[in-house]
Amino acid sequence: MLNSIKALTDEHSVILKALEILNVIDVNTDNIQDIKIIIDFMKNFVDNCHHVKEEKVLFDFFRT
């Protein structure tokens, strides 16, 4: 269980870093591809992978 929580907190650090980058990146046509990559990461990794892991770990924890 602790390994799962550690993995999730490590992922949170990566997600926060991506959000920090989005917060400071200059929005212009030169950076549009970088912005798209970060948004794609948020949609695909966060929604489809990270949240699934959170639900599994937390639901398993609360069931016990």
mmCIF file of the N, C-alpha and C atoms, coordinates in Angstrom:
data_MODEL
# 
_entry.id   MODEL 
# 
loop_
_atom_site.group_PDB 
_atom_site.id 
_atom_site.type_symbol 
_atom_site.label_atom_id 
_atom_site.label_alt_id 
_atom_site.label_comp_id 
_atom_site.label_asym_id 
_atom_site.label_entity_id 
_atom_site.label_seq_id 
_atom_site.pdbx_PDB_ins_code 
_atom_site.Cartn_x 
_atom_site.Cartn_y 
_atom_site.Cartn_z 
_atom_site.occupancy 
_atom_site.B_iso_or_equiv 
_atom_site.pdbx_formal_charge 
_atom_site.auth_seq_id 
_atom_site.auth_comp_id 
_atom_site.auth_asym_id 
_atom_site.auth_atom_id 
_atom_site.pdbx_PDB_model_num 
ATOM 1   N N  . MET A 1 1  ? 0.822   -1.205 0.000   1.00 0.00 ? 1  MET A N  1 
ATOM 2   C CA . MET A 1 1  ? 0.000   0.000  0.000   1.00 0.00 ? 1  MET A CA 1 
ATOM 3   C C  . MET A 1 1  ? 0.865   1.268  0.000   1.00 0.00 ? 1  MET A C  1 
ATOM 4   N N  . LEU A 1 2  ? 1.924   1.252  0.806   1.00 0.00 ? 2  LEU A N  1 
ATOM 5   C CA . LEU A 1 2  ? 2.782   2.434  0.864   1.00 0.00 ? 2  LEU A CA 1 
ATOM 6   C C  . LEU A 1 2  ? 3.473   2.699  -0.467  1.00 0.00 ? 2  LEU A C  1 
ATOM 7   N N  . ASN A 1 3  ? 3.849   1.648  -1.185  1.00 0.00 ? 3  ASN A N  1 
ATOM 8   C CA . ASN A 1 3  ? 4.454   1.830  -2.510  1.00 0.00 ? 3  ASN A CA 1 
ATOM 9   C C  . ASN A 1 3  ? 3.473   2.489  -3.469  1.00 0.00 ? 3  ASN A C  1 
ATOM 10  N N  . SER A 1 4  ? 2.206   2.100  -3.381  1.00 0.00 ? 4  SER A N  1 
ATOM 11  C CA . SER A 1 4  ? 1.177   2.692  -4.248  1.00 0.00 ? 4  SER A CA 1 
ATOM 12  C C  . SER A 1 4  ? 0.986   4.161  -3.932  1.00 0.00 ? 4  SER A C  1 
ATOM 13  N N  . ILE A 1 5  ? 0.962   4.489  -2.655  1.00 0.00 ? 5  ILE A N  1 
ATOM 14  C CA . ILE A 1 5  ? 0.790   5.887  -2.255  1.00 0.00 ? 5  ILE A CA 1 
ATOM 15  C C  . ILE A 1 5  ? 2.007   6.705  -2.670  1.00 0.00 ? 5  ILE A C  1 
ATOM 16  N N  . LYS A 1 6  ? 3.190   6.143  -2.526  1.00 0.00 ? 6  LYS A N  1 
ATOM 17  C CA . LYS A 1 6  ? 4.414   6.832  -2.951  1.00 0.00 ? 6  LYS A CA 1 
ATOM 18  C C  . LYS A 1 6  ? 4.377   7.096  -4.460  1.00 0.00 ? 6  LYS A C  1 
ATOM 19  N N  . ALA A 1 7  ? 3.956   6.110  -5.223  1.00 0.00 ? 7  ALA A N  1 
ATOM 20  C CA . ALA A 1 7  ? 3.858   6.286  -6.679  1.00 0.00 ? 7  ALA A CA 1 
ATOM 21  C C  . ALA A 1 7  ? 2.870   7.399  -7.023  1.00 0.00 ? 7  ALA A C  1 
ATOM 22  N N  . LEU A 1 8  ? 1.742   7.434  -6.327  1.00 0.00 ? 8  LEU A N  1 
ATOM 23  C CA . LEU A 1 8  ? 0.744   8.476  -6.588  1.00 0.00 ? 8  LEU A CA 1 
ATOM 24  C C  . LEU A 1 8  ? 1.278   9.859  -6.225  1.00 0.00 ? 8  LEU A C  1 
ATOM 25  N N  . THR A 1 9  ? 1.973   9.970  -5.098  1.00 0.00 ? 9  THR A N  1 
ATOM 26  C CA . THR A 1 9  ? 2.509   11.281 -4.721  1.00 0.00 ? 9  THR A CA 1 
ATOM 27  C C  . THR A 1 9  ? 3.611   11.718 -5.690  1.00 0.00 ? 9  THR A C  1 
ATOM 28  N N  . ASP A 1 10 ? 4.397   10.766 -6.187  1.00 0.00 ? 10 ASP A N  1 
ATOM 29  C CA . ASP A 1 10 ? 5.391   11.103 -7.213  1.00 0.00 ? 10 ASP A CA 1 
ATOM 30  C C  . ASP A 1 10 ? 4.699   11.619 -8.474  1.00 0.00 ? 10 ASP A C  1 
ATOM 31  N N  . GLU A 1 11 ? 3.606   10.969 -8.848  1.00 0.00 ? 11 GLU A N  1 
ATOM 32  C CA . GLU A 1 11 ? 2.842   11.418 -10.021 1.00 0.00 ? 11 GLU A CA 1 
ATOM 33  C C  . GLU A 1 11 ? 2.257   12.801 -9.779  1.00 0.00 ? 11 GLU A C  1 
ATOM 34  N N  . HIS A 1 12 ? 1.821   13.074 -8.554  1.00 0.00 ? 12 HIS A N  1 
ATOM 35  C CA . HIS A 1 12 ? 1.301   14.406 -8.236  1.00 0.00 ? 12 HIS A CA 1 
ATOM 36  C C  . HIS A 1 12 ? 2.372   15.469 -8.474  1.00 0.00 ? 12 HIS A C  1 
ATOM 37  N N  . SER A 1 13 ? 3.608   15.157 -8.126  1.00 0.00 ? 13 SER A N  1 
ATOM 38  C CA . SER A 1 13 ? 4.703   16.106 -8.351  1.00 0.00 ? 13 SER A CA 1 
ATOM 39  C C  . SER A 1 13 ? 4.875   16.406 -9.837  1.00 0.00 ? 13 SER A C  1 
ATOM 40  N N  . VAL A 1 14 ? 4.786   15.383 -10.660 1.00 0.00 ? 14 VAL A N  1 
ATOM 41  C CA . VAL A 1 14 ? 4.916   15.568 -12.110 1.00 0.00 ? 14 VAL A CA 1 
ATOM 42  C C  . VAL A 1 14 ? 3.744   16.390 -12.649 1.00 0.00 ? 14 VAL A C  1 
ATOM 43  N N  . ILE A 1 15 ? 2.545   16.095 -12.173 1.00 0.00 ? 15 ILE A N  1 
ATOM 44  C CA . ILE A 1 15 ? 1.349   16.827 -12.609 1.00 0.00 ? 15 ILE A CA 1 
ATOM 45  C C  . ILE A 1 15 ? 1.458   18.295 -12.214 1.00 0.00 ? 15 ILE A C  1 
ATOM 46  N N  . LEU A 1 16 ? 1.886   18.557 -10.983 1.00 0.00 ? 16 LEU A N  1 
ATOM 47  C CA . LEU A 1 16 ? 2.047   19.942 -10.532 1.00 0.00 ? 16 LEU A CA 1 
ATOM 48  C C  . LEU A 1 16 ? 3.101   20.674 -11.355 1.00 0.00 ? 16 LEU A C  1 
ATOM 49  N N  . LYS A 1 17 ? 4.171   19.989 -11.728 1.00 0.00 ? 17 LYS A N  1 
ATOM 50  C CA . LYS A 1 17 ? 5.205   20.604 -12.556 1.00 0.00 ? 17 LYS A CA 1 
ATOM 51  C C  . LYS A 1 17 ? 4.630   20.994 -13.922 1.00 0.00 ? 17 LYS A C  1 
ATOM 52  N N  . ALA A 1 18 ? 3.826   20.122 -14.505 1.00 0.00 ? 18 ALA A N  1 
ATOM 53  C CA . ALA A 1 18 ? 3.191   20.431 -15.790 1.00 0.00 ? 18 ALA A CA 1 
ATOM 54  C C  . ALA A 1 18 ? 2.282   21.651 -15.656 1.00 0.00 ? 18 ALA A C  1 
ATOM 55  N N  . LEU A 1 19 ? 1.547   21.732 -14.553 1.00 0.00 ? 19 LEU A N  1 
ATOM 56  C CA . LEU A 1 19 ? 0.673   22.887 -14.327 1.00 0.00 ? 19 LEU A CA 1 
ATOM 57  C C  . LEU A 1 19 ? 1.483   24.165 -14.118 1.00 0.00 ? 19 LEU A C  1 
ATOM 58  N N  . GLU A 1 20 ? 2.606   24.057 -13.422 1.00 0.00 ? 20 GLU A N  1 
ATOM 59  C CA . GLU A 1 20 ? 3.479   25.224 -13.240 1.00 0.00 ? 20 GLU A CA 1 
ATOM 60  C C  . GLU A 1 20 ? 3.988   25.732 -14.587 1.00 0.00 ? 20 GLU A C  1 
ATOM 61  N N  . ILE A 1 21 ? 4.367   24.810 -15.448 1.00 0.00 ? 21 ILE A N  1 
ATOM 62  C CA . ILE A 1 21 ? 4.853   25.200 -16.778 1.00 0.00 ? 21 ILE A CA 1 
ATOM 63  C C  . ILE A 1 21 ? 3.743   25.895 -17.558 1.00 0.00 ? 21 ILE A C  1 
ATOM 64  N N  . LEU A 1 22 ? 2.537   25.334 -17.516 1.00 0.00 ? 22 LEU A N  1 
ATOM 65  C CA . LEU A 1 22 ? 1.407   25.974 -18.206 1.00 0.00 ? 22 LEU A CA 1 
ATOM 66  C C  . LEU A 1 22 ? 1.145   27.366 -17.656 1.00 0.00 ? 22 LEU A C  1 
ATOM 67  N N  . ASN A 1 23 ? 1.354   27.532 -16.377 1.00 0.00 ? 23 ASN A N  1 
ATOM 68  C CA . ASN A 1 23 ? 1.088   28.813 -15.730 1.00 0.00 ? 23 ASN A CA 1 
ATOM 69  C C  . ASN A 1 23 ? 2.055   29.911 -16.185 1.00 0.00 ? 23 ASN A C  1 
ATOM 70  N N  . VAL A 1 24 ? 3.282   29.538 -16.527 1.00 0.00 ? 24 VAL A N  1 
ATOM 71  C CA . VAL A 1 24 ? 4.276   30.557 -16.871 1.00 0.00 ? 24 VAL A CA 1 
ATOM 72  C C  . VAL A 1 24 ? 4.596   30.634 -18.360 1.00 0.00 ? 24 VAL A C  1 
ATOM 73  N N  . ILE A 1 25 ? 4.141   29.670 -19.129 1.00 0.00 ? 25 ILE A N  1 
ATOM 74  C CA . ILE A 1 25 ? 4.482   29.658 -20.555 1.00 0.00 ? 25 ILE A CA 1 
ATOM 75  C C  . ILE A 1 25 ? 3.788   30.818 -21.271 1.00 0.00 ? 25 ILE A C  1 
ATOM 76  N N  . ASP A 1 26 ? 4.519   31.439 -22.157 1.00 0.00 ? 26 ASP A N  1 
ATOM 77  C CA . ASP A 1 26 ? 3.980   32.538 -22.951 1.00 0.00 ? 26 ASP A CA 1 
ATOM 78  C C  . ASP A 1 26 ? 3.074   31.956 -24.035 1.00 0.00 ? 26 ASP A C  1 
ATOM 79  N N  . VAL A 1 27 ? 1.817   32.356 -23.985 1.00 0.00 ? 27 VAL A N  1 
ATOM 80  C CA . VAL A 1 27 ? 0.859   31.814 -24.949 1.00 0.00 ? 27 VAL A CA 1 
ATOM 81  C C  . VAL A 1 27 ? 0.990   32.594 -26.256 1.00 0.00 ? 27 VAL A C  1 
ATOM 82  N N  . ASN A 1 28 ? 1.622   31.952 -27.215 1.00 0.00 ? 28 ASN A N  1 
ATOM 83  C CA . ASN A 1 28 ? 1.731   32.524 -28.554 1.00 0.00 ? 28 ASN A CA 1 
ATOM 84  C C  . ASN A 1 28 ? 1.921   31.384 -29.543 1.00 0.00 ? 28 ASN A C  1 
ATOM 85  N N  . THR A 1 29 ? 1.936   31.728 -30.794 1.00 0.00 ? 29 THR A N  1 
ATOM 86  C CA . THR A 1 29 ? 2.003   30.681 -31.816 1.00 0.00 ? 29 THR A CA 1 
ATOM 87  C C  . THR A 1 29 ? 3.310   29.897 -31.768 1.00 0.00 ? 29 THR A C  1 
ATOM 88  N N  . ASP A 1 30 ? 4.379   30.492 -31.233 1.00 0.00 ? 30 ASP A N  1 
ATOM 89  C CA . ASP A 1 30 ? 5.654   29.773 -31.126 1.00 0.00 ? 30 ASP A CA 1 
ATOM 90  C C  . ASP A 1 30 ? 5.579   28.633 -30.110 1.00 0.00 ? 30 ASP A C  1 
ATOM 91  N N  . ASN A 1 31 ? 4.722   28.771 -29.123 1.00 0.00 ? 31 ASN A N  1 
ATOM 92  C CA . ASN A 1 31 ? 4.637   27.786 -28.043 1.00 0.00 ? 31 ASN A CA 1 
ATOM 93  C C  . ASN A 1 31 ? 3.406   26.889 -28.122 1.00 0.00 ? 31 ASN A C  1 
ATOM 94  N N  . ILE A 1 32 ? 2.630   27.017 -29.157 1.00 0.00 ? 32 ILE A N  1 
ATOM 95  C CA . ILE A 1 32 ? 1.362   26.288 -29.220 1.00 0.00 ? 32 ILE A CA 1 
ATOM 96  C C  . ILE A 1 32 ? 1.574   24.773 -29.165 1.00 0.00 ? 32 ILE A C  1 
ATOM 97  N N  . GLN A 1 33 ? 2.626   24.265 -29.792 1.00 0.00 ? 33 GLN A N  1 
ATOM 98  C CA . GLN A 1 33 ? 2.876   22.820 -29.774 1.00 0.00 ? 33 GLN A CA 1 
ATOM 99  C C  . GLN A 1 33 ? 3.218   22.349 -28.360 1.00 0.00 ? 33 GLN A C  1 
ATOM 100 N N  . ASP A 1 34 ? 4.005   23.140 -27.634 1.00 0.00 ? 34 ASP A N  1 
ATOM 101 C CA . ASP A 1 34 ? 4.335   22.789 -26.244 1.00 0.00 ? 34 ASP A CA 1 
ATOM 102 C C  . ASP A 1 34 ? 3.079   22.764 -25.377 1.00 0.00 ? 34 ASP A C  1 
ATOM 103 N N  . ILE A 1 35 ? 2.222   23.735 -25.583 1.00 0.00 ? 35 ILE A N  1 
ATOM 104 C CA . ILE A 1 35 ? 0.972   23.797 -24.823 1.00 0.00 ? 35 ILE A CA 1 
ATOM 105 C C  . ILE A 1 35 ? 0.100   22.587 -25.145 1.00 0.00 ? 35 ILE A C  1 
ATOM 106 N N  . LYS A 1 36 ? 0.020   22.232 -26.411 1.00 0.00 ? 36 LYS A N  1 
ATOM 107 C CA . LYS A 1 36 ? -0.767  21.057 -26.811 1.00 0.00 ? 36 LYS A CA 1 
ATOM 108 C C  . LYS A 1 36 ? -0.221  19.783 -26.174 1.00 0.00 ? 36 LYS A C  1 
ATOM 109 N N  . ILE A 1 37 ? 1.097   19.663 -26.085 1.00 0.00 ? 37 ILE A N  1 
ATOM 110 C CA . ILE A 1 37 ? 1.707   18.474 -25.473 1.00 0.00 ? 37 ILE A CA 1 
ATOM 111 C C  . ILE A 1 37 ? 1.331   18.379 -23.997 1.00 0.00 ? 37 ILE A C  1 
ATOM 112 N N  . ILE A 1 38 ? 1.386   19.494 -23.296 1.00 0.00 ? 38 ILE A N  1 
ATOM 113 C CA . ILE A 1 38 ? 1.038   19.480 -21.872 1.00 0.00 ? 38 ILE A CA 1 
ATOM 114 C C  . ILE A 1 38 ? -0.437  19.165 -21.687 1.00 0.00 ? 38 ILE A C  1 
ATOM 115 N N  . ILE A 1 39 ? -1.292  19.747 -22.501 1.00 0.00 ? 39 ILE A N  1 
ATOM 116 C CA . ILE A 1 39 ? -2.727  19.468 -22.403 1.00 0.00 ? 39 ILE A CA 1 
ATOM 117 C C  . ILE A 1 39 ? -3.005  18.002 -22.723 1.00 0.00 ? 39 ILE A C  1 
ATOM 118 N N  . ASP A 1 40 ? -2.326  17.470 -23.715 1.00 0.00 ? 40 ASP A N  1 
ATOM 119 C CA . ASP A 1 40 ? -2.472  16.054 -24.050 1.00 0.00 ? 40 ASP A CA 1 
ATOM 120 C C  . ASP A 1 40 ? -2.041  15.176 -22.872 1.00 0.00 ? 40 ASP A C  1 
ATOM 121 N N  . PHE A 1 41 ? -0.950  15.530 -22.235 1.00 0.00 ? 41 PHE A N  1 
ATOM 122 C CA . PHE A 1 41 ? -0.488  14.810 -21.044 1.00 0.00 ? 41 PHE A CA 1 
ATOM 123 C C  . PHE A 1 41 ? -1.564  14.839 -19.957 1.00 0.00 ? 41 PHE A C  1 
ATOM 124 N N  . MET A 1 42 ? -2.135  16.008 -19.725 1.00 0.00 ? 42 MET A N  1 
ATOM 125 C CA . MET A 1 42 ? -3.152  16.141 -18.676 1.00 0.00 ? 42 MET A CA 1 
ATOM 126 C C  . MET A 1 42 ? -4.382  15.298 -19.017 1.00 0.00 ? 42 MET A C  1 
ATOM 127 N N  . LYS A 1 43 ? -4.814  15.345 -20.254 1.00 0.00 ? 43 LYS A N  1 
ATOM 128 C CA . LYS A 1 43 ? -6.001  14.578 -20.650 1.00 0.00 ? 43 LYS A CA 1 
ATOM 129 C C  . LYS A 1 43 ? -5.739  13.079 -20.583 1.00 0.00 ? 43 LYS A C  1 
ATOM 130 N N  . ASN A 1 44 ? -4.642  12.655 -21.160 1.00 0.00 ? 44 ASN A N  1 
ATOM 131 C CA . ASN A 1 44 ? -4.392  11.221 -21.283 1.00 0.00 ? 44 ASN A CA 1 
ATOM 132 C C  . ASN A 1 44 ? -3.823  10.597 -20.021 1.00 0.00 ? 44 ASN A C  1 
ATOM 133 N N  . PHE A 1 45 ? -2.740  11.129 -19.529 1.00 0.00 ? 45 PHE A N  1 
ATOM 134 C CA . PHE A 1 45 ? -2.128  10.520 -18.357 1.00 0.00 ? 45 PHE A CA 1 
ATOM 135 C C  . PHE A 1 45 ? -2.972  10.742 -17.106 1.00 0.00 ? 45 PHE A C  1 
ATOM 136 N N  . VAL A 1 46 ? -3.319  11.991 -16.841 1.00 0.00 ? 46 VAL A N  1 
ATOM 137 C CA . VAL A 1 46 ? -4.027  12.294 -15.596 1.00 0.00 ? 46 VAL A CA 1 
ATOM 138 C C  . VAL A 1 46 ? -5.407  11.649 -15.589 1.00 0.00 ? 46 VAL A C  1 
ATOM 139 N N  . ASP A 1 47 ? -6.180  11.867 -16.620 1.00 0.00 ? 47 ASP A N  1 
ATOM 140 C CA . ASP A 1 47 ? -7.548  11.342 -16.636 1.00 0.00 ? 47 ASP A CA 1 
ATOM 141 C C  . ASP A 1 47 ? -7.602  9.828  -16.806 1.00 0.00 ? 47 ASP A C  1 
ATOM 142 N N  . ASN A 1 48 ? -6.788  9.293  -17.697 1.00 0.00 ? 48 ASN A N  1 
ATOM 143 C CA . ASN A 1 48 ? -6.914  7.874  -18.044 1.00 0.00 ? 48 ASN A CA 1 
ATOM 144 C C  . ASN A 1 48 ? -6.024  6.941  -17.237 1.00 0.00 ? 48 ASN A C  1 
ATOM 145 N N  . CYS A 1 49 ? -5.009  7.457  -16.607 1.00 0.00 ? 49 CYS A N  1 
ATOM 146 C CA . CYS A 1 49 ? -4.076  6.586  -15.886 1.00 0.00 ? 49 CYS A CA 1 
ATOM 147 C C  . CYS A 1 49 ? -4.026  6.937  -14.398 1.00 0.00 ? 49 CYS A C  1 
ATOM 148 N N  . HIS A 1 50 ? -3.671  8.168  -14.094 1.00 0.00 ? 50 HIS A N  1 
ATOM 149 C CA . HIS A 1 50 ? -3.479  8.565  -12.701 1.00 0.00 ? 50 HIS A CA 1 
ATOM 150 C C  . HIS A 1 50 ? -4.766  8.458  -11.882 1.00 0.00 ? 50 HIS A C  1 
ATOM 151 N N  . HIS A 1 51 ? -5.837  8.998  -12.383 1.00 0.00 ? 51 HIS A N  1 
ATOM 152 C CA . HIS A 1 51 ? -7.095  8.945  -11.630 1.00 0.00 ? 51 HIS A CA 1 
ATOM 153 C C  . HIS A 1 51 ? -7.573  7.514  -11.431 1.00 0.00 ? 51 HIS A C  1 
ATOM 154 N N  . VAL A 1 52 ? -7.341  6.667  -12.404 1.00 0.00 ? 52 VAL A N  1 
ATOM 155 C CA . VAL A 1 52 ? -7.709  5.249  -12.273 1.00 0.00 ? 52 VAL A CA 1 
ATOM 156 C C  . VAL A 1 52 ? -6.911  4.615  -11.135 1.00 0.00 ? 52 VAL A C  1 
ATOM 157 N N  . LYS A 1 53 ? -5.621  4.909  -11.086 1.00 0.00 ? 53 LYS A N  1 
ATOM 158 C CA . LYS A 1 53 ? -4.788  4.384  -9.997  1.00 0.00 ? 53 LYS A CA 1 
ATOM 159 C C  . LYS A 1 53 ? -5.268  4.904  -8.646  1.00 0.00 ? 53 LYS A C  1 
ATOM 160 N N  . GLU A 1 54 ? -5.570  6.202  -8.577  1.00 0.00 ? 54 GLU A N  1 
ATOM 161 C CA . GLU A 1 54 ? -6.056  6.775  -7.317  1.00 0.00 ? 54 GLU A CA 1 
ATOM 162 C C  . GLU A 1 54 ? -7.316  6.061  -6.848  1.00 0.00 ? 54 GLU A C  1 
ATOM 163 N N  . GLU A 1 55 ? -8.243  5.897  -7.753  1.00 0.00 ? 55 GLU A N  1 
ATOM 164 C CA . GLU A 1 55 ? -9.496  5.243  -7.379  1.00 0.00 ? 55 GLU A CA 1 
ATOM 165 C C  . GLU A 1 55 ? -9.251  3.824  -6.905  1.00 0.00 ? 55 GLU A C  1 
ATOM 166 N N  . LYS A 1 56 ? -8.413  3.086  -7.597  1.00 0.00 ? 56 LYS A N  1 
ATOM 167 C CA . LYS A 1 56 ? -8.143  1.707  -7.200  1.00 0.00 ? 56 LYS A CA 1 
ATOM 168 C C  . LYS A 1 56 ? -7.479  1.652  -5.828  1.00 0.00 ? 56 LYS A C  1 
ATOM 169 N N  . VAL A 1 57 ? -6.450  2.448  -5.626  1.00 0.00 ? 57 VAL A N  1 
ATOM 170 C CA . VAL A 1 57 ? -5.729  2.431  -4.349  1.00 0.00 ? 57 VAL A CA 1 
ATOM 171 C C  . VAL A 1 57 ? -6.639  2.887  -3.220  1.00 0.00 ? 57 VAL A C  1 
ATOM 172 N N  . LEU A 1 58 ? -7.342  3.986  -3.425  1.00 0.00 ? 58 LEU A N  1 
ATOM 173 C CA . LEU A 1 58 ? -8.180  4.518  -2.349  1.00 0.00 ? 58 LEU A CA 1 
ATOM 174 C C  . LEU A 1 58 ? -9.387  3.638  -2.078  1.00 0.00 ? 58 LEU A C  1 
ATOM 175 N N  . PHE A 1 59 ? -10.033 3.135  -3.116  1.00 0.00 ? 59 PHE A N  1 
ATOM 176 C CA . PHE A 1 59 ? -11.179 2.254  -2.898  1.00 0.00 ? 59 PHE A CA 1 
ATOM 177 C C  . PHE A 1 59 ? -10.751 0.978  -2.202  1.00 0.00 ? 59 PHE A C  1 
ATOM 178 N N  . ASP A 1 60 ? -9.612  0.416  -2.613  1.00 0.00 ? 60 ASP A N  1 
ATOM 179 C CA . ASP A 1 60 ? -9.110  -0.785 -1.945  1.00 0.00 ? 60 ASP A CA 1 
ATOM 180 C C  . ASP A 1 60 ? -8.798  -0.494 -0.479  1.00 0.00 ? 60 ASP A C  1 
ATOM 181 N N  . PHE A 1 61 ? -8.223  0.669  -0.216  1.00 0.00 ? 61 PHE A N  1 
ATOM 182 C CA . PHE A 1 61 ? -7.883  1.045  1.156   1.00 0.00 ? 61 PHE A CA 1 
ATOM 183 C C  . PHE A 1 61 ? -9.139  1.182  2.016   1.00 0.00 ? 61 PHE A C  1 
ATOM 184 N N  . PHE A 1 62 ? -10.147 1.862  1.503   1.00 0.00 ? 62 PHE A N  1 
ATOM 185 C CA . PHE A 1 62 ? -11.355 2.101  2.292   1.00 0.00 ? 62 PHE A CA 1 
ATOM 186 C C  . PHE A 1 62 ? -12.214 0.852  2.445   1.00 0.00 ? 62 PHE A C  1 
ATOM 187 N N  . ARG A 1 63 ? -12.047 -0.110 1.551   1.00 0.00 ? 63 ARG A N  1 
ATOM 188 C CA . ARG A 1 63 ? -12.786 -1.364 1.668   1.00 0.00 ? 63 ARG A CA 1 
ATOM 189 C C  . ARG A 1 63 ? -12.266 -2.231 2.809   1.00 0.00 ? 63 ARG A C  1 
ATOM 190 N N  . THR A 1 64 ? -10.993 -2.053 3.136   1.00 0.00 ? 64 THR A N  1 
ATOM 191 C CA . THR A 1 64 ? -10.405 -2.907 4.180   1.00 0.00 ? 64 THR A CA 1 
ATOM 192 C C  . THR A 1 64 ? -10.667 -2.384 5.563   1.00 0.00 ? 64 THR A C  1 
# 
